[in-house]
Amino acid sequence: MGSINADELFKHPIGVPKRITRAAAAEILDVSIRTMEEWHKKGFGPKAVKHGVRGVRYIEHEVIAFSNERVGM
């Protein structure tokens, strides 16, 4: 049996990385939604991707990686 790439664990069945809301990302990072908004404005934090006209989403595995990096800070 072959090994599974870590990125494969976080993809939707169609192969697209799972995108999560700002609220879900804030929960993973244990910060407020407002903090997520401020980080986004300052270019800090996990990369946000545009969703619709005004919304943003985050790639779940990138949020988890950012969380792991913060633990090492």
N, C-alpha and C positions, 0 to 999 in steps of 0.2 A: 504494500500500500504506500502511495506517495505522500510526501509531507505537504502540509497546507501552508501557504504563504499567509502571514498575518494580515496583509491587506485584504485577502479574500474573505476573511471572517467578518469584515465590516462593510461588505458590498451587498446591495440589494440583489435579488435573483437575476436581474437583467444586467448586472455588472457595474452599476453606477454606485459610487460611494454613498452611504447613508447620510442624508442632510438632516440636521436637527434645528429646532427653533432656538432663538436667543435664550428663552426661558429654560429650555432643556440644557443648553450649554452652561448657563449660569448655575444650574443645579449640580451638574457634574463638577464644576470648578469651585462650588461652595462660595459663590459671590452673588451680589444682587444683579438684577437685570440692568439697573442704572450703571453699575460698574462695567458691565459688558458694553453698554452704549458708549461710555467714556473711553474705554479701551479701544473700541472701534474707531472713534473720532481721532484718537492719538496714534493709531496704527499699531497698537500693542495687542497682545493676546492672539488667540488662534485666528487664522485667516477666515474672513467672512466672505460668502459668495452672495451676489445679488439674487433676490427672489422677488419677482414682480416689480412693481414700480418703486416701492419704498422699503420693502422688507429685505431682510438678510437671513441666511441660514448658515450653519457651520457644518463642516465635514466631521462626523462623529469621531473617527479615529484621530483626526488632527487635534480635536479638543482634548481627547484622552492623552495624547502625546504631550500637549502643552501642560496639562495637569501634572504629568509625571516630571516634566522639566521644572515646574514650579516647586515641587517637593525637594528637588536638589538645590534650590536657591538658598 
